[in-house]
Amino acid sequence: MRRFAIGLAGNPFDGDDLCQMSLERALANRSRWTEGTRLDSWMYRIMRNIWIDEGRKTTRSLQTFVAEEAGAGVGGDGAQEFRVELSNVDRAMQKLPEDQREAVLLVMVERYAYKEAAEIVGCPVGTLNSRLVRGRDALMAMLGEDS
């Protein structure tokens, strides 16, 4: 859940707040969960709805990692290059339209099946698949890889 929250919020601090709000809402509304259904899917739906309610379209541009210039001239065991690549991926993810970012996070990061991810975001499977393909292709283009 935290990984999805951070992906939606764009940074660990807001992601942690989103997780906490989701847990609070789930506990307050636990009678609404239907026994026999997937608790994790219900939680992800709550989280997504809170994120929407909290105004995910605000104009804040947050970075999870330090600026690339901060790592200039630092040698090491390759960990710096790995962090720079993660930073590039993080920035590219934040540039994706929200619907594509959700699809990529749920399917490629959280490893949900297409059907489950579609249920979480409330769209048909075909729509989710289109968002995922467009999001993946856009990420690969931004990262300079061939699709």
Secondary structure, DSSP 8 states (H G I E B T S, - for coil): -HHHHHHHHSSHHHHHHHHHHHHHHHHHTGGGS-TTS-HHHHHHHHHHHHHHHTTTT------SS--GGGGTT---SSHHHHHHHHHHHHHHHHHS-HHHHHHHIIIIIS---HHHHHHHHTS-HHHHHHHHHHHHHHHHHHTT---
